[in-house]
Amino acid sequence: MRAMLFEKARLPLRMADLPIPQPGPGQLLIRVRACAVCRTDLHVVDGELTQPKLPLIPGHEIVGTVEQLGEGVEGFKIGDRVGVPWLGWTCGQCSYCRNGEENLCDQARFTGYTIDGGYAEYTVADRHFCFSIPDSYSDAEAAPLLCAGLIGFRSLVKAGDAKRLGIYGFGAAAHIVAQIAKYQQREIYAFTRPGDEEAKKFAMALGAVWAGGSNEMSPVKLDAAIIFAPAGELVPQALKAVVKGGTVVCGGIHMSDIPSFPYSILWEERSVCSVANLTRRDGEEFLALAPKVPVRTEVQTFPLEEANEALARLRSGGIQGAAVLVTEVTKTRV
């Protein structure tokens, strides 16, 4: 099978011809149809997330069809369409797993980071961590739901019942969250890269009541803010924007250092929290909600062999919505 291999930080991915993986007990062999390109993938290939398996097939927003069942698999059959997210395996035994916080499991394994992912024609995944995909989405449209959607949804839940919601960084996650927030009758205040007029227009088209640069203050005080941009300097900016008791949610897996700031902008019971990974319950709830909104994903597709170009476009801010790799599987016997 063809696969894009990550071998060393800050080097381009390499196209390789690899054997098709075989599913072990409890696993599915999946023919990859689409895999979205996430900012987390950038953090991996740019060396900001420092503990990937090497060599690695990146990609953790996978949509495909079941080609083969491992021993003992129940709940799926050959031909089913499934989605594979970032969280690929947990121990099920630690205190976090037992308390419904499997996203914090110390032994967790992650698709496209410590487990080979979806920048390939085939992948294997633990069936317990695969989701059925709503029929209303094409493969490419569904792929961003598996991380941008899921992590965005978890971030939105962390924001509580905030009526006036600020969103910093208007990329893949934000464009999905904005649709859910509007469905929930919240007011959306979008903060984009300074000078990015297209991003402002995009945010307004998705229901924002105001859009401005991330260096601007919103016209009203916010009840909560979600930061998707990996820029630590936005944390003090968001704290200044929220009301007393307001929450600032950091929705990324990596962020540049947060600069020092005066205690006065945290005081009055403002809080800062992060979002780590996802739980299977997040996935079930979000994938049930998305078709009801209905969430529509804006995608720009690239063939598998153009993964480096997709990553470069994402790095430079040249993607509106989400980039998605699509595969045309070569004729190889499974």
C-alpha positions as CSV (number, residue, x, y, z in Angstrom):
1,M,0.0,0.0,0.0
2,R,1.0,3.6,-0.4
3,A,1.7,5.6,2.7
4,M,3.2,8.9,3.7
5,L,5.9,8.4,6.2
6,F,7.2,10.7,8.9
7,E,10.8,9.9,9.8
8,K,12.3,13.0,11.3
9,A,11.1,16.3,12.6
10,R,11.0,19.2,10.1
11,L,11.7,16.9,7.1
12,P,9.0,16.3,4.4
13,L,6.9,13.2,4.6
14,R,8.1,10.5,2.3
15,M,5.9,8.4,0.0
16,A,6.5,4.7,0.8
17,D,5.2,1.3,-0.5
18,L,4.5,-0.7,2.6
19,P,2.7,-4.1,3.4
20,I,-0.9,-3.8,4.2
21,P,-1.2,-4.2,8.0
22,Q,-3.1,-7.1,9.4
23,P,-5.7,-6.7,12.1
24,G,-5.0,-8.2,15.5
25,P,-7.6,-9.4,18.0
26,G,-10.3,-6.8,18.4
27,Q,-9.0,-4.7,15.5
28,L,-10.5,-3.6,12.2
29,L,-8.6,-3.4,8.9
30,I,-9.9,-0.2,7.3
31,R,-9.5,0.9,3.7
32,V,-8.9,4.7,4.1
33,R,-11.1,6.9,1.9
34,A,-10.3,10.2,3.5
35,C,-8.1,11.6,6.3
36,A,-8.3,15.2,7.4
37,V,-5.1,17.2,8.0
38,C,-5.1,18.5,11.6
39,R,-3.0,21.2,13.2
40,T,-1.8,18.4,15.6
41,D,-0.2,16.8,12.6
42,L,1.8,20.0,12.1
43,H,2.9,19.9,15.7
44,V,4.1,16.3,15.1
45,V,6.0,16.9,11.9
46,D,7.4,20.2,13.1
47,G,8.8,18.5,16.2
48,E,6.7,20.4,18.7
49,L,5.1,17.1,19.9
50,T,8.3,15.2,20.8
51,Q,7.4,11.5,21.4
52,P,6.0,10.0,18.2
53,K,6.7,6.5,17.2
54,L,9.2,6.5,14.3
55,P,8.8,5.9,11.5
56,L,5.2,7.0,11.7
57,I,2.2,7.2,9.4
58,P,0.4,10.4,10.6
59,G,-3.3,11.2,10.5
60,H,-6.1,10.8,13.0
61,E,-9.2,12.0,11.3
62,I,-9.9,8.9,9.3
63,V,-12.9,7.8,7.4
64,G,-12.9,4.5,5.6
65,T,-14.6,1.1,5.1
66,V,-14.0,-2.1,7.0
67,E,-12.1,-4.6,4.9
68,Q,-11.3,-7.3,7.4
69,L,-12.2,-8.2,11.0
70,G,-9.7,-9.2,13.7
71,E,-10.5,-12.1,16.0
72,G,-13.3,-11.4,18.4
73,V,-14.6,-8.3,16.8
74,E,-18.3,-7.6,17.4
75,G,-20.4,-4.6,16.4
76,F,-18.9,-4.1,12.9
77,K,-19.1,-6.0,9.7
78,I,-17.1,-5.9,6.4
79,G,-18.2,-2.9,4.3
80,D,-19.2,-0.7,7.3
81,R,-18.1,2.9,7.1
82,V,-16.2,3.9,10.2
83,G,-14.3,6.9,11.6
84,V,-11.1,6.7,13.6
85,P,-10.2,9.6,16.0
86,W,-7.1,10.7,17.9
87,L,-7.7,8.5,20.9
88,G,-6.8,5.0,19.8
89,W,-6.6,2.9,22.9
90,T,-6.8,3.2,26.7
91,C,-6.1,0.7,29.5
92,G,-9.6,0.7,30.9
93,Q,-8.2,0.0,34.4
94,C,-6.6,3.2,35.8
95,S,-8.5,5.7,38.0
96,Y,-9.1,8.0,35.0
97,C,-10.6,5.3,32.9
98,R,-12.8,4.1,35.7
99,N,-14.0,7.6,36.4
100,G,-15.1,8.4,32.9
101,E,-11.9,10.4,32.1
102,E,-10.3,8.0,29.7
103,N,-9.0,11.0,27.8
104,L,-6.4,11.4,30.7
105,C,-5.3,7.7,30.8
106,D,-1.6,7.5,31.5
107,Q,-1.2,4.5,29.1
108,A,-3.3,6.0,26.2
109,R,-2.2,5.5,22.7
110,F,-2.9,8.0,19.9
111,T,-3.7,7.5,16.3
112,G,-1.2,9.2,14.0
113,Y,1.2,9.7,16.9
114,T,1.9,6.5,18.9
115,I,-0.1,4.3,16.5
116,D,0.1,4.5,12.7
117,G,-2.7,6.6,11.3
118,G,-4.5,7.5,8.1
119,Y,-2.1,9.1,5.6
120,A,-2.2,5.7,3.9
121,E,-4.4,3.5,1.8
122,Y,-5.1,1.2,4.8
123,T,-4.9,1.3,8.5
124,V,-5.8,-0.8,11.5
125,A,-7.7,0.4,14.6
126,D,-9.1,-1.0,17.8
127,R,-12.8,-1.5,17.2
128,H,-13.7,0.0,20.6
129,F,-12.4,3.4,19.4
130,C,-14.1,3.5,16.0
131,F,-17.3,5.3,15.3
132,S,-20.1,4.8,12.8
133,I,-20.3,7.8,10.5
134,P,-23.7,9.6,9.8
135,D,-24.9,8.8,6.3
136,S,-25.5,12.5,5.5
137,Y,-21.8,13.1,5.1
138,S,-19.5,12.2,2.3
139,D,-16.1,10.7,3.3
140,A,-14.3,14.0,2.9
141,E,-17.0,16.0,4.6
142,A,-17.0,13.5,7.6
143,A,-13.2,13.4,8.1
144,P,-12.9,16.8,10.0
145,L,-15.6,15.7,12.4
146,L,-13.2,13.2,13.9
147,C,-11.0,15.8,15.6
148,A,-11.8,19.3,14.6
149,G,-15.4,18.5,15.4
150,L,-14.8,16.3,18.5
151,I,-12.2,18.5,20.2
152,G,-14.2,21.6,19.3
153,F,-17.3,20.0,20.8
154,R,-15.4,19.1,24.0
155,S,-14.1,22.7,24.2
156,L,-17.6,24.1,23.8
157,V,-18.9,21.9,26.6
158,K,-16.0,23.2,28.8
159,A,-17.2,26.8,28.0
160,G,-20.5,26.0,29.9
161,D,-23.6,27.8,29.0
162,A,-21.9,31.0,27.8
163,K,-24.2,33.2,25.8
164,R,-21.5,35.4,24.4
165,L,-18.7,33.2,23.1
166,G,-15.4,34.3,21.7
167,I,-13.5,32.0,19.4
168,Y,-9.8,32.7,18.8
169,G,-8.4,31.2,15.6
170,F,-10.9,30.5,12.9
171,G,-9.8,27.2,11.3
172,A,-11.2,23.7,11.1
173,A,-12.4,23.4,14.7
174,A,-13.8,26.9,14.9
175,H,-15.8,26.6,11.7
176,I,-17.6,23.5,13.1
177,V,-18.0,24.9,16.7
178,A,-19.5,28.1,15.3
179,Q,-22.3,26.2,13.7
180,I,-23.1,24.3,16.9
181,A,-22.9,27.5,19.0
182,K,-25.4,29.2,16.6
183,Y,-27.7,26.2,16.8
184,Q,-27.6,26.6,20.6
185,Q,-28.5,30.3,20.2
186,R,-25.2,31.6,21.4
187,E,-23.6,34.8,20.1
188,I,-20.3,34.2,18.4
189,Y,-17.4,36.7,18.4
190,A,-14.7,35.5,16.0
191,F,-11.0,36.5,16.3
192,T,-8.9,35.8,13.3
193,R,-5.3,36.5,12.2
194,P,-4.9,40.2,12.0
195,G,-5.5,41.4,8.5
196,D,-7.1,38.1,7.3
197,E,-10.3,39.6,5.7
198,E,-11.3,36.2,4.1
199,A,-11.3,34.5,7.5
200,K,-13.5,37.4,8.9
201,K,-15.9,36.9,6.0
202,F,-15.9,33.2,6.6
203,A,-16.7,33.6,10.2
204,M,-19.6,36.0,9.5
205,A,-21.0,33.6,6.9
206,L,-21.1,30.9,9.6
207,G,-23.1,33.1,12.0
208,A,-20.7,35.2,13.9
209,V,-22.2,38.5,15.1
210,W,-18.7,40.2,15.0
211,A,-15.3,39.3,13.5
212,G,-12.0,41.0,14.1
213,G,-8.3,40.5,14.5
214,S,-7.0,38.5,17.4
215,N,-5.2,41.7,18.5
216,E,-8.5,43.5,18.9
217,M,-11.0,43.6,21.8
218,S,-14.5,42.5,21.2
219,P,-17.2,45.1,21.3
220,V,-18.8,43.5,24.3
221,K,-17.6,41.5,27.3
222,L,-17.6,37.7,26.6
223,D,-19.0,35.0,28.9
224,A,-16.4,32.6,27.7
225,A,-13.7,32.2,25.1
226,I,-12.2,29.2,23.3
227,I,-8.6,29.5,21.9
228,F,-7.9,27.2,19.0
229,A,-4.8,29.1,17.7
230,P,-1.6,27.7,19.2
231,A,-0.5,31.1,20.4
232,G,0.0,31.5,24.2
233,E,-0.1,35.3,24.0
234,L,-3.9,35.0,23.3
235,V,-4.5,33.7,26.8
236,P,-4.1,37.1,28.5
237,Q,-5.9,38.7,25.6
238,A,-8.9,36.4,26.2
239,L,-8.8,36.9,29.9
240,K,-9.2,40.6,29.4
241,A,-12.2,40.0,27.2
242,V,-14.3,37.8,29.5
243,V,-16.6,38.8,32.3
244,K,-16.2,38.1,36.0
245,G,-16.4,34.4,36.5
246,G,-15.7,33.8,32.8
247,T,-13.8,30.9,31.4
248,V,-11.0,30.7,28.8
249,V,-10.7,27.3,27.2
250,C,-7.4,26.3,25.5
251,G,-8.5,23.8,22.9
252,G,-5.2,22.7,21.3
253,I,-2.8,20.0,22.2
254,H,0.2,22.3,21.9
255,M,0.5,26.1,22.5
256,S,3.5,28.5,22.6
257,D,4.4,29.7,26.1
258,I,1.9,31.9,27.8
259,P,3.5,35.2,28.8
260,S,3.3,36.5,32.3
261,F,0.3,38.7,33.0
262,P,-1.1,40.7,35.9
263,Y,-3.2,38.8,38.4
264,S,-5.9,41.4,38.0
265,I,-7.1,39.9,34.7
266,L,-7.5,36.5,36.3
267,W,-9.0,37.8,39.5
268,E,-12.8,37.9,40.0
269,E,-13.0,34.2,39.6
270,R,-12.0,34.0,35.9
271,S,-10.5,30.6,35.0
272,V,-8.3,29.1,32.4
273,C,-8.6,25.4,31.5
274,S,-7.2,23.1,28.8
275,V,-8.9,20.3,26.7
276,A,-7.0,17.1,26.4
277,N,-7.9,14.5,23.8
278,L,-11.5,13.2,23.8
279,T,-13.6,10.4,25.3
280,R,-15.8,8.0,23.4
281,R,-18.8,9.6,25.0
282,D,-17.8,12.9,23.4
283,G,-17.7,11.1,20.0
284,E,-21.1,9.5,20.5
285,E,-22.8,12.7,21.6
286,F,-21.2,14.9,18.9
287,L,-21.8,12.5,16.0
288,A,-25.4,12.3,17.0
289,L,-25.7,16.1,17.2
290,A,-23.9,17.1,14.1
291,P,-26.6,15.9,11.6
292,K,-29.3,17.7,13.6
293,V,-27.6,21.1,13.4
294,P,-26.8,20.2,10.6
295,V,-23.0,20.8,10.7
296,R,-21.6,21.4,7.3
297,T,-17.8,21.1,6.9
298,E,-15.9,23.3,4.4
299,V,-13.1,21.1,3.0
300,Q,-10.3,21.4,0.5
301,T,-9.2,18.0,-0.8
302,F,-5.7,16.9,-1.8
303,P,-4.5,13.5,-3.1
304,L,-2.6,11.4,-0.7
305,E,0.7,12.1,-2.4
306,E,0.2,15.9,-1.8
307,A,0.2,15.6,2.0
308,N,3.2,17.8,2.3
309,E,1.5,20.5,0.3
310,A,-1.6,20.3,2.5
311,L,0.5,20.6,5.6
312,A,2.4,23.6,4.1
313,R,-0.9,25.3,3.2
314,L,-2.2,24.7,6.8
315,R,1.0,26.0,8.3
316,S,0.8,29.3,6.3
317,G,-2.9,29.8,7.1
318,G,-3.9,29.0,3.5
319,I,-6.8,26.6,4.3
320,Q,-10.3,27.8,4.7
321,G,-12.1,25.1,6.8
322,A,-10.2,21.8,6.7
323,A,-7.7,20.2,4.4
324,V,-8.5,16.5,3.6
325,L,-6.4,13.9,2.0
326,V,-8.3,11.5,-0.3
327,T,-7.1,8.1,-1.5
328,E,-7.5,6.1,-4.6
329,V,-6.5,2.7,-3.5
330,T,-4.1,0.8,-5.8
331,K,-5.0,-2.7,-6.8
332,T,-3.3,-4.7,-4.1
333,R,-4.7,-7.9,-2.5
334,V,-5.6,-7.6,1.2
